Amino acid sequence: MKTTSKFILTTLIGLQLVACSSVQRSAQNEPATATRPPLAVPSKNITDFSDALRCMDESFVRYGTRDVSIIAEDFADTTKKVSAGTRDMMISAISDMTRRSRAIQLVTFGQDANNIVAFLNAAQKRTPFATVPQYDLRGSISQLDENVIRSQSDSGISLDSLFSIGRSKSRQFSVLGLDMSVAHTATLALVPGISSRNVTVIAKDSEALDGEATIRKIGVNFSTSFQRTDGTAQALRNMVELAAVEIFGRLTRQPYWTCLGVGPENSQVKREIEDWFIGMDRAGELVPFFQEQLRNRGFYEGPIDGQATPALRQAISAYRQASNAGSSDLVDLPFFTDFLHKPFPTPPVQAFSPDPIAAAPASAIALRLEKIGTSTRETGVRLRLASNTPTYAYCYSEADDGKFQRIFPNRQQRDARLSARKSIDLLPQATDGRSVTCFAAPRELYIDMPAALRWGDFQNLNAMKSVDDIGRVLSAVAKMPVGRVSLQLAKK
């Protein structure tokens, strides 16, 4: 790959893109001037973001991410110049990003259902559960500026009229842009801060019939070489895969930049972490975030209710102490940064809880599952779940075809923990289902569940042939027998 003059590239519509080298990587990043040669910047030579997608998949498992449901609209080409399947590229990227974690459920639909509002209305009428996706992914190819800069050189030698040779070389630069964002399906309002905006500079050489594409992101140039005939499509695929990493990293609040080879010392990463910290605090999301993550990491065993209880403060203090960050229970920006990046410390023998769960035998946990109100085929059966002691509940529905699905916890009822003598109403169940069975466990089990049960809510667990199979797996994960209660909905 040839080194491109930074002075030339910086004239590209003020984008301030810099040159990259596929041979070496340097940490220097001083601005170049017209009177001094440009310095090298961090560079990565890539053909796609496969490693980053796999890294995100592993991160979802590590952080216990689950039940992120999204629908992808058709990504329009507003330039009318790029003939590529952008939406199919995104589907492939999400599929690669969830091979093990199953964290993201992508709902696809045909070209005859491009109206998102019509699709959601139809989904609400035909599904037996309230399983409409939480989020809507939208975007477009928003920019293609061709021949922004074009350079050409010609040379030749002539000897009178007897002999002559000539040589011509040209290089042209184009700019390709992709914009994506996420909206809540319930309101179609944009989710603040969950977007991706990427621009690729494509350089094509007429002499060698090849070229290179450069994406400038968080201080790193991601570069790829290609055949001239497929340069634009490959550049677009790279941007789509990068957008998938950014979008779902931001949506789930995971340090996606580490999957791109960038650390927390990067100035742009520092800015994003600060935006997360302030935005989550103002939106009331910071406390639930720490409750869920500290529970996944074995330091906290209370509910995820947004209440800063003494138990949560004790868990934070213990986590800081185990991480050699002092013993304060203060959550500040430096601790939030370390919490995102540093390895998980060894948890205490007993997690901190506002209402501890006793290590009682399964027979002592009295789950109660009952029908409430009336139902029709359209509304389904309404069920209520309660427990006599604090516990973690996992409920599975057996459909008429014998398939099992996890119906609690789910995308709308994310916390598996039941407080003592407090009931919750489950989502309406299909009237043609056979039964619903709920299991009670002494702790959060999802983080340790095997692949057979690590599927999204309301998805068939094909490896489970009976309720007893599910109970045996949960007991093995809990390392003790789990409580159980079943309710028959229809005759087998």
C-alpha positions in Angstrom: 0.0 0.0 0.0 1.4 3.4 -0.9 1.7 6.2 1.6 -0.6 9.1 0.7 0.3 12.7 1.5 -1.6 14.0 4.5 -1.6 17.5 3.0 -3.6 16.3 0.1 -6.0 14.3 2.2 -6.8 17.1 4.5 -8.3 19.1 1.7 -11.0 16.5 1.4 -14.0 18.6 2.4 -12.5 19.4 5.7 -12.6 15.8 7.0 -9.0 16.0 8.3 -8.3 12.5 7.4 -4.7 11.5 7.6 -2.5 9.1 5.7 -1.9 5.5 6.8 0.8 3.0 6.4 0.2 -0.8 6.2 3.8 -1.5 7.2 4.2 0.0 10.6 2.1 1.4 13.5 3.2 4.5 15.5 1.6 6.2 18.5 2.6 9.7 17.2 -0.3 11.9 16.1 1.0 15.4 15.6 -0.8 17.5 13.0 1.1 17.9 9.8 1.7 21.1 8.0 2.5 22.1 4.4 6.1 22.8 5.3 6.8 19.5 7.2 6.3 15.9 6.1 3.3 14.2 7.9 4.0 11.8 10.8 2.7 8.3 10.9 -0.5 7.5 12.9 -1.8 4.3 14.4 -2.8 2.1 11.5 -4.4 -1.4 11.0 -4.4 -3.3 7.8 -7.8 -5.1 7.5 -10.0 -6.9 5.1 -13.0 -6.9 7.5 -13.9 -6.6 11.2 -14.3 -10.4 11.8 -12.0 -10.3 14.9 -13.9 -7.3 16.3 -17.2 -9.0 15.9 -16.0 -12.2 17.6 -14.5 -10.0 20.4 -18.0 -8.4 20.9 -19.6 -11.9 21.1 -17.2 -12.9 23.9 -17.8 -9.6 25.6 -21.6 -10.2 25.6 -21.0 -13.5 27.3 -18.6 -12.0 29.9 -21.0 -9.2 30.8 -24.1 -11.4 30.8 -25.9 -9.5 28.0 -29.2 -11.0 26.9 -32.5 -10.3 25.3 -31.6 -7.3 23.1 -34.3 -7.5 20.5 -34.1 -5.3 17.4 -35.6 -4.9 14.0 -33.6 -3.7 11.0 -35.2 -1.5 8.4 -34.0 -1.5 4.8 -30.9 0.8 4.6 -31.6 3.1 1.7 -28.9 4.3 -0.7 -29.7 8.0 -0.8 -26.9 8.5 -3.3 -28.4 6.1 -5.8 -24.8 5.1 -6.8 -23.8 2.2 -4.6 -25.2 -1.2 -5.7 -24.8 -3.3 -2.6 -27.0 -5.1 0.0 -26.3 -2.9 3.0 -29.1 -4.5 5.1 -27.8 -8.0 4.3 -24.3 -7.0 5.3 -25.7 -5.9 8.7 -27.6 -9.1 9.2 -24.4 -11.1 8.5 -22.5 -8.9 11.0 -25.0 -9.4 13.8 -25.1 -13.1 13.1 -21.3 -13.3 13.5 -21.5 -11.1 16.6 -23.9 -13.5 18.4 -22.5 -17.0 17.6 -22.0 -17.9 21.3 -23.8 -15.2 23.3 -27.2 -15.2 21.5 -27.4 -11.8 23.1 -29.1 -10.0 20.1 -32.3 -11.1 18.5 -32.6 -9.6 15.0 -36.1 -9.6 13.5 -36.0 -9.6 9.7 -38.9 -9.0 7.4 -39.4 -8.9 3.6 -39.5 -6.1 1.2 -43.3 -6.0 1.4 -43.1 -4.9 5.1 -40.8 -1.9 4.9 -43.2 0.3 6.7 -42.0 -0.2 10.3 -45.2 1.1 11.9 -47.4 -1.4 9.9 -45.0 -4.2 10.8 -45.2 -3.5 14.5 -49.0 -3.2 14.5 -49.2 -6.6 12.7 -46.8 -8.2 15.1 -48.8 -7.1 18.2 -51.9 -8.7 16.8 -50.4 -12.1 15.8 -48.0 -12.9 18.6 -49.1 -14.7 21.7 -46.6 -12.8 23.8 -45.7 -9.1 24.0 -42.6 -9.9 22.0 -42.4 -6.8 19.8 -38.7 -5.9 19.4 -37.4 -3.2 21.7 -35.4 -1.3 19.2 -35.5 -0.2 15.5 -32.2 0.0 13.6 -32.2 2.5 10.8 -29.8 4.2 8.5 -28.6 4.9 5.0 -25.7 5.3 2.7 -25.7 9.1 3.1 -22.8 10.2 1.0 -20.7 9.3 -2.0 -18.6 12.1 -3.3 -16.7 10.8 -6.3 -13.4 12.3 -7.7 -13.1 14.7 -4.8 -9.4 14.9 -5.7 -7.9 13.5 -8.9 -4.2 13.6 -9.7 -2.7 12.6 -13.0 0.8 12.6 -14.4 2.0 12.0 -18.0 5.5 11.6 -19.3 7.0 10.6 -22.6 10.1 10.5 -24.8 10.2 11.2 -28.5 13.1 10.8 -30.9 12.1 12.8 -33.9 9.5 10.9 -35.8 11.2 7.5 -35.5 10.5 6.5 -31.9 8.3 7.6 -29.0 7.1 6.1 -25.6 4.7 7.5 -23.1 3.4 6.7 -19.5 0.3 8.0 -17.8 -0.7 7.4 -14.2 -3.8 8.7 -12.3 -5.2 8.4 -8.8 -8.7 9.5 -7.7 -10.2 9.9 -4.3 -13.9 9.3 -3.3 -15.7 9.7 0.0 -18.3 7.2 1.1 -20.5 7.9 4.2 -22.8 5.6 6.3 -25.1 6.9 9.1 -27.0 4.6 11.5 -29.1 5.2 14.6 -31.4 3.3 17.0 -35.0 4.2 18.0 -37.4 2.8 20.6 -40.1 0.8 18.8 -42.7 1.9 21.4 -42.4 5.6 20.6 -40.1 5.6 17.5 -38.0 8.2 19.5 -34.3 8.0 19.0 -32.2 6.5 21.7 -29.7 9.3 22.7 -26.1 8.6 21.9 -26.7 5.3 20.1 -25.5 6.1 16.6 -22.7 5.4 14.2 -21.3 7.9 11.6 -18.5 6.6 9.5 -16.7 8.0 6.5 -14.3 6.1 4.2 -11.8 7.6 1.8 -11.4 5.4 -1.2 -8.3 5.8 -3.3 -8.1 4.1 -6.7 -5.1 3.9 -9.0 -5.7 3.6 -12.7 -2.2 2.2 -13.4 -2.4 -0.9 -11.2 -6.2 -1.2 -11.3 -6.4 -1.5 -7.6 -6.8 0.8 -4.6 -7.2 1.3 -0.9 -9.8 2.5 1.5 -9.3 4.2 4.9 -11.6 4.6 7.8 -10.5 7.1 10.4 -11.9 6.2 13.9 -10.8 7.1 17.5 -7.3 7.9 16.4 -6.7 4.8 14.3 -6.7 4.4 10.5 -8.4 1.1 9.4 -7.1 0.4 5.9 -7.8 -2.2 3.3 -6.6 -2.9 -0.2 -8.9 -4.2 -2.9 -9.4 -4.8 -6.6 -10.6 -1.8 -8.4 -13.9 -3.5 -9.4 -15.1 -4.2 -5.9 -13.6 -1.4 -3.9 -16.8 0.5 -3.0 -18.7 -2.6 -1.9 -15.8 -3.8 0.3 -15.4 -0.4 1.9 -19.2 -0.4 2.6 -19.0 -3.8 4.3 -16.2 -2.6 6.5 -18.2 0.4 7.6 -21.3 -1.8 8.3 -19.3 -4.2 10.5 -17.7 -1.3 12.3 -21.1 0.3 12.8 -22.4 -3.0 14.3 -19.6 -3.0 16.8 -20.3 0.7 17.7 -24.1 0.5 17.8 -24.4 -2.5 20.1 -21.4 -1.6 22.2 -23.0 1.7 23.0 -26.5 0.2 23.4 -25.3 -2.3 26.0 -22.7 0.0 27.6 -19.7 -2.2 26.9 -16.2 -1.0 26.0 -16.4 -1.8 22.4 -13.3 0.2 21.6 -11.2 -2.5 23.1 -12.4 -4.8 20.3 -10.9 -2.3 17.9 -7.5 -2.3 19.6 -8.0 1.0 21.4 -7.6 1.5 25.2 -9.1 3.9 27.7 -6.2 6.3 27.5 -7.4 7.4 24.0 -8.7 11.0 24.1 -11.9 10.2 22.2 -12.6 7.1 24.3 -12.2 9.2 27.4 -14.7 11.6 26.1 -17.2 8.8 25.3 -16.8 7.3 28.8 -17.5 10.6 30.3 -20.6 11.0 28.2 -21.8 7.6 29.3 -21.2 8.4 32.9 -23.0 11.8 32.9 -25.8 10.6 30.7 -26.5 7.4 32.6 -26.4 9.3 35.9 -28.9 11.9 34.7 -31.2 9.3 33.2 -31.2 7.2 36.4 -29.4 4.3 34.7 -26.2 4.3 36.6 -27.4 2.6 39.8 -29.2 -0.2 37.9 -26.1 -0.7 35.7 -23.9 -1.3 38.8 -26.6 -3.5 40.4 -26.7 -5.8 37.4 -23.0 -5.9 36.7 -22.0 -6.4 40.4 -24.5 -9.2 40.6 -23.1 -10.8 37.5 -19.6 -10.5 39.0 -20.6 -12.0 42.3 -20.5 -9.0 44.6 -24.2 -8.1 44.9 -27.3 -10.2 45.3 -30.1 -7.7 45.5 -32.8 -6.6 43.1 -32.1 -4.3 40.1 -34.5 -1.5 41.2 -32.3 1.6 41.0 -32.2 2.0 44.8 -28.7 2.8 46.3 -29.1 0.5 49.3 -26.5 0.0 52.0 -25.9 -3.5 50.5 -25.1 -2.0 47.1 -22.7 0.5 48.7 -21.0 -2.4 50.6 -20.7 -4.3 47.3 -19.1 -1.2 45.6 -16.7 -0.8 48.5 -15.7 -4.5 48.4 -15.2 -4.4 44.6 -12.9 -1.3 44.9 -11.0 -3.0 47.6 -10.6 -6.2 45.6 -9.4 -4.0 42.6 -6.9 -2.1 44.7 -8.9 1.1 44.2 -9.4 2.0 47.9 -12.3 1.1 50.1 -14.7 4.0 49.3 -18.2 3.3 48.2 -18.1 6.3 45.8 -18.9 5.8 42.2 -16.9 8.5 40.2 -15.6 8.7 36.7 -12.2 7.1 37.4 -13.9 4.1 39.1 -16.5 3.8 36.2 -13.6 3.8 33.7 -11.8 1.1 35.6 -15.0 -0.9 36.1 -15.4 -1.1 32.3 -11.8 -2.1 31.5 -10.0 -3.8 34.4 -10.2 -7.6 34.9 -13.0 -8.8 37.2 -11.6 -9.3 40.8 -12.3 -12.4 42.8 -15.8 -12.1 44.4 -16.3 -12.5 48.2 -17.6 -15.7 49.7 -20.9 -14.2 50.4 -22.4 -11.5 48.1 -24.0 -8.4 49.7 -27.8 -8.3 49.7 -30.5 -6.2 51.3 -32.6 -9.4 51.9 -30.3 -12.4 51.8 -31.5 -15.6 50.3 -31.2 -18.5 52.8 -29.5 -21.6 51.6 -32.7 -23.5 52.1 -33.7 -26.8 50.4 -35.9 -26.6 47.3 -38.9 -27.7 49.3 -38.7 -24.6 51.5 -39.1 -22.3 48.5 -42.8 -21.9 47.9 -43.3 -20.5 44.4 -47.0 -19.7 43.6 -48.2 -19.5 40.0 -51.8 -18.7 39.4 -54.2 -17.5 36.7 -55.6 -14.0 37.1 -58.6 -12.5 35.2 -60.2 -13.7 32.1 -58.6 -14.3 28.7 -59.3 -14.7 25.0 -57.2 -16.1 22.2 -56.0 -12.6 21.4 -55.1 -11.5 24.9 -53.8 -14.8 26.2 -53.8 -16.1 29.7 -52.5 -13.8 32.5 -50.4 -15.3 35.2 -49.1 -14.1 38.5 -45.9 -15.3 40.2 -44.9 -14.9 43.8 -42.6 -16.5 46.4 -42.5 -16.8 50.2 -38.8 -16.0 50.3 -36.4 -14.0 48.1 -35.4 -16.1 45.2 -34.5 -16.0 41.5 -37.2 -17.4 39.1 -36.9 -18.8 35.6 -40.1 -19.6 33.8 -40.6 -21.7 30.7 -43.6 -22.2 28.6 -44.4 -25.5 26.7 -46.1 -24.8 23.4 -48.6 -27.1 21.7 -45.8 -28.5 19.5 -43.8 -29.6 22.6 -41.2 -26.8 22.3 -40.0 -24.9 25.3 -39.3 -21.1 25.5 -38.0 -18.9 28.3 -40.8 -16.4 29.1 -39.3 -15.0 32.3 -37.1 -13.0 32.7 -37.5 -11.4 29.4 -36.9 -8.2 27.4 -39.6 -6.3 29.3 -39.1 -8.0 32.7 -35.3 -8.2 32.9 -34.8 -8.9 36.6 -35.1 -12.6 37.6 -35.1 -11.8 41.3 -38.4 -12.1 43.3 -38.7 -10.3 46.6 -40.5 -12.1 49.4 -44.3 -11.8 49.4 -44.2 -9.5 46.3 -45.9 -10.8 43.2 -45.3 -10.0 39.5 -47.6 -10.4 36.5 -46.0 -12.4 33.7 -46.6 -11.4 30.1 -49.8 -13.0 28.7 -49.4 -16.6 27.7 -50.7 -18.3 24.6 -54.0 -20.0 25.2 -53.0 -23.0 23.0 -49.9 -23.6 25.2 -49.8 -26.7 27.3 -48.2 -25.5 30.5 -45.9 -23.0 32.3 -43.2 -24.1 34.7 -41.2 -21.8 37.0 -38.0 -22.7 38.8 -36.6 -21.1 41.9 -32.8 -20.7 42.4 -30.6 -19.2 45.2 -28.7 -16.9 42.8 -28.7 -15.4 39.3 -28.0 -18.4 37.0 -28.0 -16.9 33.5 -24.3 -15.8 33.5 -23.4 -19.5 34.0 -26.0 -21.2 31.8 -24.7 -23.6 29.1 -25.4 -23.0 25.5 -28.5 -25.2 25.6 -30.3 -22.6 27.7 -28.5 -19.5 26.6 -31.1 -18.5 24.0 -33.1 -15.4 23.7 -36.5 -15.0 25.3 -39.5 -16.5 23.5 -37.1 -18.6 21.3 -37.4 -22.4 21.1 -34.9 -24.4 23.2 -34.4 -27.2 20.8 -32.0 -29.1 23.0 -34.6 -29.3 25.8 -37.1 -32.2 25.4 -38.9 -32.0 28.7 -39.3 -29.8 31.8 -37.2 -32.3 33.7 -34.3 -31.7 31.3 -34.5 -27.9 32.1 -34.7 -28.6 35.8 -31.6 -30.9 35.7 -29.6 -28.3 33.9 -30.6 -25.5 36.3 -29.8 -27.6 39.3 -26.4 -28.4 37.9 -25.7 -24.7 37.4 -27.0 -23.8 40.9 -25.1 -26.8 42.4 -28.2 -27.6 44.4 -31.8 -28.7 43.7 -34.0 -25.9 42.4 -37.6 -25.3 43.4 -40.3 -25.8 40.9 -44.0 -25.1 40.3 -46.1 -25.8 37.2 -49.5 -24.6 35.9 -51.4 -26.5 33.3 -52.9 -24.3 30.6 -54.4 -26.9 28.3 -54.7 -30.7 28.1 -52.0 -32.6 26.4 
